[in-house]
Amino acid sequence: MGAFESRVHRRSHRSRGTEGAQRAHAAPVPTAAHGPHSRVGAASAPAAVPRVHGDFAGVPVRSIQRKALVDSPQSPLEREADAAAGAVCGGAGEAAVQARAIPAAAPGAGLDVQTAIHAAGEGGQPLPQAVRAWFEPRFGRDFSGVRVHAGPDAADGARAVQAHAYTVGHHVVFGAGQFAPGSDAGRRLIAHELAHVVQHGAGRAAGAEVVSRQAVSEAQRVRELNAAYEKAVADADWQRAAELLNAFNREDILARLKKLTRVQIASIYEGALVRIGDRAQVAELTRWAYLDINFEKELAAGRWKEAAVFLNGFNQTDILARLKRLVKAQRAELRKAAVQISSAHIIAAVDQLRPMDALEDQKAKLEADTATGSGKSIGEVASAFSRLKDVSHDLAVLKTGKGVYEGNRCSTTTPGATRTDCTQIVLEILGDTFRQQGRAADWAKVRARYAKNTTARGGDRLSGIDVQAALQSEAGWKGIYWAPDPAYQIPSEELSGAKSNEASYALDRAKKGSYYKNFGKKGYPGVSIDHTVINYAPEAPRSGTASTTTRDVTGLNRLKKLPFGVLSAHGGHHMTVITYGKVIEVHWEEPSSSVDVIEQTDLESWAVGSKSGYHYFASGAIVAPAEDVDRVFK
């Protein structure tokens, strides 16, 4: 073919393609044999070892030429290299390597020869001393000029020409995990490639570049690579495991990592640092495990600065995720350590979680108030249980993205989340409160009574009035009528639900001391009213005439001192709880990921205006422990 031709000698396989392989810094060739039983490293060879003659030192590096040719695995050069490997390593003929030129062959179909030659460019590592000491006396050669390439770029080159290894001049390039002088197969492959170095060193026209390879099928290559990787894992040879694993594409690497423990993944990362560098794809995919294990170890030991160093190795999202798992005191210590190591990421993440710290403080206080023997009154305990549900849910959303609850009419279902609504929350709070107070028997009476009230009303499901009436008859609670502006006739355009404005009618009944008692028929359950809280939020409609009511917050201010009450609206159609003037209710269509599943709203802003049809709930009743009502309304 003339000058500027280049022939490739290779030990080949069908290429998988580079798959966008990660380009990392070439790792140095190991300086010691692999494994405890390596036979490489003897200072001299036995006297009877066959030798082939020629000088390997000083073989010139030729520049990449215009065209490169791939030698056939069945060519005379390959047969000679195989014979030489057999002579040196045993098990094959002892024919000497002939230093002669071979006529040019046709390029290998589908082979990326330029990539192969690029991977064998300048650089590389000298043969390790132990390897030279084993091969030089057997070949009778000086290998000081030979350069070995065994990093990620080398693996790319080997894939490009479908080879386990190949030779360009005095540069020998190995596929992932193929440079293994500690194994019989590894030594034989090295011997084969060194024989090609001899062939390349003499008898060729100037400018010719020869790359030699030995063929193997793609399926066989994958099987061999996977078997070698699995053996390295079984042997806990993490450097070799990392190098072999890096030869796979990203999807295959991830699939194999899924089969390992976190400790094994971290060990592969450590092996990758030594063998193929931290920029290799396998290092990037295993780094998290190494950081996680060490972060948790230092955290458990209370070594905050060391823990911060490992935490700082994550990106901002992962730092936040790990900080969310911790308690406030741990985050505070890590922030101090972050200042010491100048980690702006950790500092920003801790500061971002200040709302979580506040919720944790609230949660701890509420849990103390609801603990058995806390000494708190029934109203204080009920208030604490009410707020604890909201705080616990919001805190879980911040920490995990999933709260404790979701609305029972939510279109999606979240595993582990409790589906609920206002009625269920009210009954849970009441049950927990009576039990905490040592009054489980009283709660049983209340439950039995509200069931009877539902029957007496002729209802098919529980209403707020059923529960309120039972709390009054069985626990002695007192009633309060509420309405933001009961005298005002709300424009029909702003009504929703039943389209009825019952506030003024209910106020007339409340002034007579009852709310819906004997409504429509004798025996209809109702609430006894002891006080009224009205006119605290005169209406300002979007249509019709504005209210002329004078605002009066006297009753509202008293209500804001009431620890807890069960609130109903529009004749018991809606039921929830109120604590210190805030209505706490469930939105039954909200998903677990929403902090609005349970929401707190000031009474003066609730059931006022047309927001969400709250005009439908423009008046109602509250029942609360008698001692609390007497205290705030005295």
C-alpha positions as CSV (number, residue, x, y, z in Angstrom):
1,M,0.0,0.0,0.0
2,G,3.0,2.3,0.1
3,A,4.2,4.8,2.6
4,F,2.0,6.3,5.3
5,E,0.2,3.1,5.8
6,S,-0.4,1.7,9.2
7,R,-1.3,-1.9,10.2
8,V,-3.0,-2.9,13.4
9,H,-2.1,-6.0,15.3
10,R,-4.7,-6.8,18.0
11,R,-6.2,-9.4,20.3
12,S,-9.8,-8.4,19.2
13,H,-13.5,-8.7,20.0
14,R,-16.6,-7.2,18.5
15,S,-16.9,-3.6,19.7
16,R,-19.7,-2.5,21.9
17,G,-18.9,1.1,21.0
18,T,-17.5,3.7,23.3
19,E,-21.1,4.4,24.6
20,G,-19.9,7.9,25.5
21,A,-17.2,6.4,27.7
22,Q,-15.9,8.6,30.5
23,R,-12.5,10.0,29.7
24,A,-10.4,9.8,32.9
25,H,-6.8,10.3,33.6
26,A,-4.9,7.2,32.6
27,A,-4.2,5.2,35.7
28,P,-0.6,4.2,36.4
29,V,0.2,0.5,35.7
30,P,0.3,-1.4,38.9
31,T,3.7,-1.8,40.3
32,A,3.1,-5.2,41.9
33,A,1.5,-8.4,40.7
34,H,-2.2,-9.0,41.2
35,G,-3.0,-11.5,43.9
36,P,-1.0,-13.2,46.6
37,H,0.1,-16.0,44.5
38,S,1.6,-14.1,41.6
39,R,4.5,-15.8,39.8
40,V,5.7,-12.5,38.3
41,G,8.5,-10.7,40.0
42,A,11.4,-13.2,40.0
43,A,14.7,-11.5,39.8
44,S,15.9,-13.8,37.1
45,A,14.5,-16.6,34.9
46,P,15.4,-20.3,35.0
47,A,18.3,-21.1,32.8
48,A,16.3,-23.3,30.6
49,V,13.7,-20.7,29.5
50,P,13.6,-20.3,25.7
51,R,14.6,-16.9,24.5
52,V,13.9,-14.8,21.4
53,H,16.5,-12.2,20.4
54,G,16.4,-8.6,19.5
55,D,16.6,-5.1,21.2
56,F,13.3,-3.7,22.5
57,A,14.9,-0.5,23.9
58,G,14.8,2.6,21.9
59,V,12.1,1.5,19.5
60,P,11.0,4.9,18.1
61,V,7.5,6.3,18.6
62,R,6.0,6.9,15.2
63,S,3.4,9.6,14.6
64,I,-0.1,8.8,13.6
65,Q,-0.2,8.4,9.8
66,R,-2.9,9.1,7.2
67,K,-4.3,5.6,7.1
68,A,-4.2,2.7,9.5
69,L,-4.5,-1.0,8.7
70,V,-5.7,-3.8,11.0
71,D,-3.8,-7.1,10.9
72,S,-5.9,-10.2,10.6
73,P,-5.9,-12.5,13.7
74,Q,-4.9,-15.3,11.4
75,S,-1.9,-13.5,9.9
76,P,1.6,-14.8,10.1
77,L,2.4,-12.0,12.6
78,E,-0.3,-13.2,15.0
79,R,0.8,-16.9,14.6
80,E,4.4,-15.9,15.4
81,A,3.2,-13.9,18.4
82,D,1.2,-16.8,19.7
83,A,4.1,-19.1,19.2
84,A,6.4,-16.8,21.1
85,A,3.9,-16.5,24.0
86,G,3.7,-20.2,24.1
87,A,7.5,-20.5,24.2
88,V,7.8,-18.0,27.0
89,C,4.8,-19.0,29.1
90,G,4.6,-22.7,28.2
91,G,1.8,-24.7,26.5
92,A,2.5,-23.9,22.9
93,G,5.1,-24.3,20.3
94,E,8.5,-22.7,20.8
95,A,9.0,-21.0,17.4
96,A,11.1,-17.9,17.7
97,V,9.7,-14.5,16.8
98,Q,11.0,-13.3,13.4
99,A,11.8,-9.7,13.1
100,R,10.5,-9.1,9.6
101,A,8.0,-7.0,7.7
102,I,4.6,-8.2,6.7
103,P,2.8,-7.1,3.6
104,A,-0.1,-4.7,4.1
105,A,-3.5,-6.2,4.7
106,A,-7.0,-4.8,4.1
107,P,-8.4,-2.7,7.0
108,G,-10.6,-4.6,9.5
109,A,-14.3,-4.0,8.8
110,G,-16.1,-1.8,11.3
111,L,-12.9,-1.0,13.3
112,D,-12.1,2.5,14.6
113,V,-8.4,2.3,14.0
114,Q,-7.7,6.0,14.5
115,T,-9.1,5.8,18.1
116,A,-6.9,2.8,18.7
117,I,-3.8,4.7,17.6
118,H,-4.8,7.8,19.5
119,A,-5.1,5.7,22.7
120,A,-1.6,4.4,22.1
121,G,-0.1,7.8,21.7
122,E,2.7,9.3,23.7
123,G,2.7,8.6,27.4
124,G,1.9,5.3,29.1
125,Q,3.9,3.8,31.9
126,P,7.0,1.7,31.9
127,L,6.6,-2.0,32.5
128,P,6.6,-2.6,36.3
129,Q,10.0,-3.7,37.5
130,A,8.6,-7.1,38.6
131,V,7.1,-7.7,35.2
132,R,10.3,-6.8,33.4
133,A,12.3,-9.1,35.8
134,W,10.0,-12.0,34.8
135,F,9.9,-11.4,31.0
136,E,13.3,-10.0,30.1
137,P,15.3,-13.1,30.9
138,R,12.8,-15.3,29.1
139,F,12.8,-13.1,26.0
140,G,16.4,-12.1,26.4
141,R,15.4,-8.5,25.7
142,D,15.6,-5.1,27.4
143,F,12.0,-3.9,27.9
144,S,12.9,-0.5,29.3
145,G,11.5,1.3,26.2
146,V,8.2,-0.4,26.3
147,R,5.2,1.6,27.4
148,V,2.0,0.2,28.8
149,H,-1.5,1.9,28.6
150,A,-4.1,0.4,30.9
151,G,-6.5,3.3,31.9
152,P,-9.9,4.3,30.6
153,D,-8.5,5.7,27.3
154,A,-6.8,2.4,26.7
155,A,-10.1,0.6,27.3
156,D,-11.7,2.8,24.7
157,G,-9.0,2.0,22.2
158,A,-9.3,-1.7,22.8
159,R,-13.0,-1.5,22.2
160,A,-12.4,0.5,19.0
161,V,-10.5,-2.4,17.4
162,Q,-12.4,-5.1,19.1
163,A,-9.5,-6.3,21.1
164,H,-8.3,-7.4,24.6
165,A,-5.0,-5.8,23.9
166,Y,-3.0,-4.4,20.9
167,T,0.4,-3.0,20.1
168,V,1.5,0.1,18.3
169,G,5.3,0.3,18.0
170,H,6.5,-0.1,21.5
171,H,3.2,1.0,23.1
172,V,1.1,-1.9,24.4
173,V,-2.6,-1.0,25.0
174,F,-4.7,-3.2,27.3
175,G,-8.5,-3.4,27.5
176,A,-10.2,-3.0,30.9
177,G,-8.8,-5.5,33.4
178,Q,-6.6,-7.2,30.8
179,F,-3.3,-6.1,32.2
180,A,-3.0,-8.9,34.8
181,P,0.5,-10.1,35.1
182,G,-0.5,-12.1,38.2
183,S,-2.6,-14.6,36.2
184,D,-1.6,-17.2,33.6
185,A,-3.9,-15.7,31.0
186,G,-2.6,-12.2,31.8
187,R,1.1,-13.2,31.4
188,R,0.4,-15.0,28.1
189,L,-1.4,-11.9,26.8
190,I,1.6,-9.7,27.8
191,A,4.0,-12.1,26.1
192,H,2.0,-12.1,22.9
193,E,2.0,-8.3,22.8
194,L,5.8,-8.1,23.6
195,A,6.3,-10.4,20.6
196,H,4.6,-7.8,18.5
197,V,6.9,-5.1,19.8
198,V,9.8,-7.1,18.3
199,Q,8.0,-7.4,15.0
200,H,7.3,-3.7,15.0
201,G,10.9,-2.8,15.7
202,A,12.4,-4.1,12.5
203,G,11.9,-4.7,8.8
204,R,9.2,-2.1,8.0
205,A,9.2,0.8,5.7
206,A,9.6,4.2,7.3
207,G,6.4,5.8,8.4
208,A,4.5,2.5,8.7
209,E,2.5,2.1,11.9
210,V,1.4,-1.4,12.9
211,V,-1.2,-2.2,15.5
212,S,-1.5,-5.8,16.5
213,R,-4.5,-7.5,18.1
214,Q,-5.8,-11.0,19.0
215,A,-9.5,-11.7,18.2
216,V,-12.3,-12.8,20.5
217,S,-16.1,-12.6,20.0
218,E,-18.2,-9.8,21.7
219,A,-20.3,-12.4,23.6
220,Q,-17.1,-14.1,24.8
221,R,-15.6,-10.7,25.8
222,V,-18.6,-9.8,27.9
223,R,-18.7,-13.2,29.5
224,E,-15.0,-13.0,30.3
225,L,-15.2,-9.4,31.5
226,N,-18.2,-10.1,33.8
227,A,-16.6,-13.3,35.2
228,A,-13.4,-11.4,35.9
229,Y,-15.4,-8.6,37.6
230,E,-17.5,-11.0,39.7
231,K,-14.3,-12.8,40.8
232,A,-12.7,-9.5,41.8
233,V,-15.8,-8.7,43.9
234,A,-15.7,-12.1,45.5
235,D,-12.0,-11.7,46.2
236,A,-12.6,-8.2,47.5
237,D,-10.0,-7.0,45.0
238,W,-11.7,-3.6,44.7
239,Q,-9.1,-1.9,42.4
240,R,-9.5,-4.6,39.8
241,A,-13.3,-4.7,40.3
242,A,-13.4,-1.0,39.6
243,E,-11.3,-1.2,36.5
244,L,-13.3,-4.1,35.1
245,L,-16.7,-2.5,36.0
246,N,-15.6,0.7,34.2
247,A,-15.5,-1.2,30.9
248,F,-19.3,-1.5,30.9
249,N,-21.7,1.3,29.8
250,R,-23.5,3.4,32.4
251,E,-26.7,1.2,32.4
252,D,-24.7,-2.0,32.9
253,I,-22.6,-0.4,35.6
254,L,-25.7,0.7,37.5
255,A,-27.3,-2.7,37.1
256,R,-24.3,-4.4,38.6
257,L,-24.1,-1.9,41.5
258,K,-27.7,-2.7,42.4
259,K,-26.5,-6.2,43.4
260,L,-23.9,-4.9,45.8
261,T,-24.1,-3.6,49.4
262,R,-23.4,0.0,50.1
263,V,-20.1,-1.0,51.7
264,Q,-19.1,-2.9,48.6
265,I,-20.0,0.1,46.4
266,A,-17.9,2.4,48.6
267,S,-15.0,-0.1,48.3
268,I,-15.2,0.0,44.5
269,Y,-15.0,3.8,44.7
270,E,-11.8,3.6,46.8
271,G,-10.4,1.1,44.3
272,A,-11.3,3.3,41.4
273,L,-9.4,6.2,43.0
274,V,-6.2,4.2,43.0
275,R,-6.6,2.4,39.6
276,I,-8.5,4.6,37.2
277,G,-9.0,8.0,38.9
278,D,-11.9,10.0,40.3
279,R,-13.0,11.1,36.9
280,A,-13.8,7.7,35.6
281,Q,-17.5,6.9,35.2
282,V,-17.5,4.1,37.8
283,A,-16.0,6.5,40.3
284,E,-18.7,9.0,39.7
285,L,-21.4,6.4,40.1
286,T,-20.0,5.0,43.4
287,R,-18.8,8.1,45.1
288,W,-22.1,8.6,47.0
289,A,-21.7,5.4,48.9
290,Y,-18.2,6.3,50.0
291,L,-19.3,9.7,51.2
292,D,-22.4,8.4,52.9
293,I,-20.7,5.7,54.9
294,N,-18.0,8.0,56.1
295,F,-20.3,10.9,56.8
296,E,-22.5,8.6,59.0
297,K,-19.5,7.2,60.7
298,E,-18.1,10.6,61.7
299,L,-21.6,11.8,62.6
300,A,-22.1,8.9,65.0
301,A,-18.8,9.6,66.6
302,G,-19.6,13.3,67.1
303,R,-16.6,14.3,64.9
304,W,-18.5,17.2,63.3
305,K,-15.7,18.7,61.3
306,E,-14.8,15.3,59.7
307,A,-18.5,14.7,59.1
308,A,-18.8,18.1,57.4
309,V,-15.9,17.3,55.1
310,F,-17.7,14.2,53.8
311,L,-21.1,15.9,53.6
312,N,-19.5,18.7,51.6
313,G,-18.7,16.2,48.9
314,F,-22.4,16.0,47.9
315,N,-24.2,18.4,45.7
316,Q,-26.7,20.9,47.3
317,T,-29.7,18.7,46.8
318,D,-28.1,15.7,48.4
319,I,-26.7,17.8,51.3
320,L,-30.3,19.1,52.0
321,A,-31.7,15.5,51.8
322,R,-29.2,14.3,54.4
323,L,-29.6,17.3,56.7
324,K,-33.4,16.7,56.7
325,R,-32.8,13.3,58.3
326,L,-31.1,14.9,61.3
327,V,-32.4,16.7,64.3
328,K,-31.9,20.4,64.9
329,A,-28.9,20.0,67.3
330,Q,-27.0,17.9,64.8
331,R,-27.6,20.5,62.0
332,A,-26.4,23.2,64.3
333,E,-23.1,21.4,65.0
334,L,-22.6,20.7,61.3
335,R,-23.1,24.4,60.5
336,K,-20.4,25.3,63.0
337,A,-18.1,22.8,61.4
338,A,-19.0,24.1,57.9
339,V,-17.8,27.5,58.9
340,Q,-14.4,25.9,59.9
341,I,-14.0,24.2,56.5
342,S,-15.5,27.2,54.6
343,S,-18.4,25.1,53.1
344,A,-20.9,27.6,51.8
345,H,-23.1,24.8,50.6
346,I,-23.6,23.3,54.0
347,I,-24.2,26.7,55.6
348,A,-26.8,27.6,53.1
349,A,-28.5,24.2,53.4
350,V,-28.7,24.5,57.2
351,D,-30.1,28.0,57.0
352,Q,-32.6,26.9,54.4
353,L,-33.9,24.4,57.0
354,R,-34.6,27.0,59.7
355,P,-38.4,26.4,59.3
356,M,-37.8,22.7,60.0
357,D,-35.9,23.6,63.2
358,A,-38.9,25.7,64.3
359,L,-41.3,22.8,63.6
360,E,-39.1,20.4,65.5
361,D,-39.1,22.7,68.5
362,Q,-42.9,23.0,68.3
363,K,-43.3,19.2,67.9
364,A,-41.1,18.6,71.0
365,K,-43.2,21.0,73.1
366,L,-46.5,19.6,71.9
367,E,-45.4,16.0,72.6
368,A,-44.4,17.1,76.1
369,D,-47.9,18.7,76.7
370,T,-49.7,15.6,75.4
371,A,-47.6,13.1,77.4
372,T,-49.3,11.2,80.2
373,G,-49.0,13.1,83.5
374,S,-48.1,16.4,81.8
375,G,-50.3,18.3,84.2
376,K,-52.1,20.1,81.5
377,S,-55.9,20.7,81.5
378,I,-58.2,18.9,79.1
379,G,-58.5,22.0,76.9
380,E,-54.7,22.5,76.8
381,V,-54.1,18.8,75.9
382,A,-56.8,18.9,73.2
383,S,-55.2,22.0,71.8
384,A,-51.7,20.4,71.8
385,F,-53.1,17.2,70.1
386,S,-54.7,19.4,67.4
387,R,-51.6,21.4,66.6
388,L,-49.4,18.3,66.9
389,K,-51.2,16.7,63.9
390,D,-50.5,19.8,61.8
391,V,-46.9,20.2,62.8
392,S,-46.1,16.5,62.5
393,H,-47.5,16.5,59.0
394,D,-45.7,19.6,57.8
395,L,-42.4,18.4,59.3
396,A,-42.7,15.1,57.5
397,V,-43.4,16.9,54.2
398,L,-40.2,19.0,54.7
399,K,-38.1,16.1,55.6
400,T,-39.3,13.5,53.1
401,G,-41.7,15.1,50.7
402,K,-44.5,13.0,52.1
403,G,-46.7,13.9,55.0
404,V,-48.5,11.9,57.7
405,Y,-51.9,12.5,56.1
406,E,-53.7,13.0,52.8
407,G,-57.3,13.9,52.1
408,N,-59.6,11.0,51.9
409,R,-60.9,12.3,48.6
410,C,-57.5,12.9,47.1
411,S,-57.2,11.4,43.6
412,T,-54.0,9.7,44.4
413,T,-53.0,7.3,47.2
414,T,-49.7,7.6,49.0
415,P,-48.4,4.4,50.7
416,G,-47.9,5.0,54.4
417,A,-50.1,8.2,54.5
418,T,-53.3,8.2,56.5
419,R,-56.4,9.2,54.5
420,T,-58.5,11.5,56.6
421,D,-61.0,14.3,56.8
422,C,-62.3,16.8,59.4
423,T,-64.6,14.4,61.1
424,Q,-62.0,11.8,61.6
425,I,-59.4,14.3,62.9
426,V,-61.9,15.7,65.4
427,L,-62.7,12.2,66.8
428,E,-59.1,11.2,67.0
429,I,-58.2,14.4,68.9
430,L,-61.1,13.9,71.3
431,G,-60.3,10.2,71.9
432,D,-56.6,10.9,72.5
433,T,-57.4,13.8,74.9
434,F,-59.9,11.9,77.0
435,R,-57.5,8.9,77.3
436,Q,-54.6,11.2,78.2
437,Q,-56.8,12.7,81.0
438,G,-57.6,9.2,82.3
439,R,-61.2,9.6,81.2
440,A,-61.5,6.8,78.6
441,A,-64.9,5.8,80.2
442,D,-66.3,9.3,79.7
443,W,-65.2,9.1,76.0
444,A,-67.0,5.8,75.6
445,K,-70.2,7.5,76.9
446,V,-69.7,10.4,74.4
447,R,-69.3,8.0,71.5
448,A,-72.4,6.0,72.5
449,R,-74.4,9.2,72.8
450,Y,-73.4,10.8,69.5
451,A,-74.4,7.6,67.7
452,K,-77.9,7.9,69.3
453,N,-78.0,11.5,68.4
454,T,-77.5,10.6,64.7
455,T,-80.4,8.2,64.9
456,A,-82.7,10.7,66.7
457,R,-81.9,13.3,64.0
458,G,-82.8,10.8,61.3
459,G,-79.4,11.1,59.7
460,D,-77.5,8.5,57.8
461,R,-74.1,9.8,58.9
462,L,-72.5,11.7,61.8
463,S,-72.9,15.5,62.0
464,G,-71.1,18.1,64.0
465,I,-74.2,18.7,66.1
466,D,-74.4,15.0,67.1
467,V,-70.9,15.2,68.6
468,Q,-71.3,18.6,70.2
469,A,-74.6,17.6,71.9
470,A,-72.9,14.4,73.2
471,L,-70.0,16.4,74.7
472,Q,-72.5,18.6,76.5
473,S,-74.7,15.9,77.8
474,E,-71.9,13.4,78.8
475,A,-69.0,15.7,79.6
476,G,-70.7,19.0,80.6
477,W,-69.1,21.2,77.9
478,K,-70.6,24.6,77.3
479,G,-71.7,26.3,74.0
480,I,-70.8,29.5,72.1
481,Y,-72.6,30.8,69.0
482,W,-70.3,32.4,66.4
483,A,-71.0,34.5,63.3
484,P,-68.9,37.2,61.7
485,D,-71.9,39.3,60.6
486,P,-75.2,37.5,61.3
487,A,-77.5,40.4,60.5
488,Y,-76.2,40.9,57.0
489,Q,-78.1,39.1,54.2
490,I,-75.4,37.6,51.9
491,P,-76.1,38.1,48.2
492,S,-77.2,34.9,46.6
493,E,-74.4,35.2,44.0
494,E,-71.9,34.6,46.8
495,L,-73.6,31.7,48.4
496,S,-72.6,28.1,47.8
497,G,-73.8,24.7,48.8
498,A,-77.3,24.8,50.1
499,K,-77.8,28.4,48.9
500,S,-79.2,29.3,52.3
501,N,-78.2,32.2,54.6
502,E,-79.1,30.9,58.0
503,A,-76.9,33.2,60.2
504,S,-79.7,35.6,61.3
505,Y,-82.2,32.7,62.0
506,A,-79.5,30.9,64.1
507,L,-78.7,34.0,66.0
508,D,-82.3,34.4,67.1
509,R,-82.3,30.8,68.4
510,A,-78.9,31.4,70.1
511,K,-80.3,34.4,72.0
512,K,-82.8,32.0,73.4
513,G,-80.1,29.6,74.5
514,S,-80.0,26.9,71.9
515,Y,-78.6,26.1,68.4
516,Y,-80.8,23.8,66.2
517,K,-82.3,22.0,69.3
518,N,-85.6,20.4,68.3
519,F,-85.1,21.7,64.7
520,G,-88.0,20.5,62.6
521,K,-89.0,17.9,65.1
522,K,-89.0,17.1,68.8
523,G,-85.8,15.3,69.9
524,Y,-83.6,16.8,67.2
525,P,-80.2,17.2,68.9
526,G,-78.9,20.6,69.3
527,V,-76.4,22.7,71.3
528,S,-77.1,24.8,74.4
529,I,-75.7,28.3,73.9
530,D,-74.1,30.1,76.8
531,H,-72.3,33.0,75.0
532,T,-72.2,34.6,71.5
533,V,-69.2,35.9,69.5
534,I,-70.6,38.0,66.6
535,N,-70.0,41.1,64.4
536,Y,-66.2,40.6,64.5
537,A,-65.9,40.7,60.6
538,P,-68.5,42.8,58.8
539,E,-69.1,41.6,55.3
540,A,-67.7,43.3,52.3
541,P,-69.3,41.5,49.3
542,R,-68.3,41.7,45.7
543,S,-71.9,42.3,44.7
544,G,-74.9,43.9,46.4
545,T,-74.8,46.5,49.2
546,A,-72.0,46.5,51.7
547,S,-72.7,45.7,55.4
548,T,-73.5,48.5,57.8
549,T,-72.5,46.4,60.8
550,T,-70.1,48.0,63.3
551,R,-67.1,45.8,63.9
552,D,-66.9,44.4,67.5
553,V,-64.0,42.2,68.4
554,T,-64.7,41.9,72.1
555,G,-66.0,38.3,71.9
556,L,-63.4,37.3,69.4
557,N,-60.6,38.4,71.7
558,R,-62.1,36.3,74.5
559,L,-62.4,33.4,72.1
560,K,-58.7,33.7,71.3
561,K,-57.9,32.8,74.9
562,L,-59.9,29.6,74.7
563,P,-57.5,26.6,74.4
564,F,-59.8,24.3,72.5
565,G,-63.3,23.7,71.2
566,V,-65.2,21.6,68.7
567,L,-66.6,23.9,66.0
568,S,-69.6,23.2,63.7
569,A,-71.0,25.4,60.9
570,H,-74.3,25.6,59.1
571,G,-76.3,23.4,61.4
572,G,-73.5,20.8,61.9
573,H,-72.9,20.3,58.2
574,H,-69.2,21.0,58.8
575,M,-67.2,20.1,61.9
576,T,-63.6,20.8,62.9
577,V,-61.7,22.2,65.8
578,I,-60.7,25.6,67.0
579,T,-57.7,26.4,69.3
580,Y,-56.9,29.9,70.6
581,G,-59.0,31.5,67.8
582,K,-57.5,29.4,65.0
583,V,-59.7,27.0,63.0
584,I,-57.7,23.8,62.2
585,E,-59.3,21.8,59.4
586,V,-58.5,19.1,56.8
587,H,-58.7,19.7,53.1
588,W,-59.9,16.3,51.9
589,E,-58.6,16.6,48.3
590,E,-55.0,17.6,49.2
591,P,-52.2,15.0,48.5
592,S,-49.8,13.8,51.1
593,S,-47.1,16.1,49.7
594,S,-49.1,19.2,50.5
595,V,-48.6,21.1,53.7
596,D,-52.2,22.3,53.3
597,V,-53.7,18.9,54.1
598,I,-54.2,20.3,57.6
599,E,-54.5,24.1,57.7
600,Q,-54.8,26.7,60.5
601,T,-56.9,29.9,59.8
602,D,-57.8,32.7,62.1
603,L,-61.5,32.6,62.7
604,E,-62.0,36.3,61.6
605,S,-60.7,35.2,58.2
606,W,-62.6,31.9,58.0
607,A,-66.2,31.7,56.8
608,V,-65.8,35.3,55.7
609,G,-66.1,36.4,52.0
610,S,-66.5,34.1,49.1
611,K,-63.3,32.2,49.5
612,S,-63.9,28.5,48.7
613,G,-67.7,29.0,49.3
614,Y,-67.1,29.7,53.0
615,H,-70.3,31.8,53.0
616,Y,-72.1,28.5,53.3
617,F,-70.5,28.2,56.8
618,A,-71.2,31.8,57.8
619,S,-72.4,30.9,61.4
620,G,-72.2,28.0,63.8
621,A,-71.5,26.8,67.3
622,I,-68.5,25.9,69.4
623,V,-68.5,23.6,72.5
624,A,-65.6,23.6,74.9
625,P,-64.8,22.4,78.4
626,A,-66.9,24.3,80.9
627,E,-64.0,25.5,83.1
628,D,-62.3,27.1,80.1
629,V,-65.5,28.8,78.8
630,D,-66.2,30.2,82.3
631,R,-62.6,31.5,82.6
632,V,-62.4,33.4,79.3
633,F,-66.0,34.8,79.3
634,K,-66.2,35.8,83.0
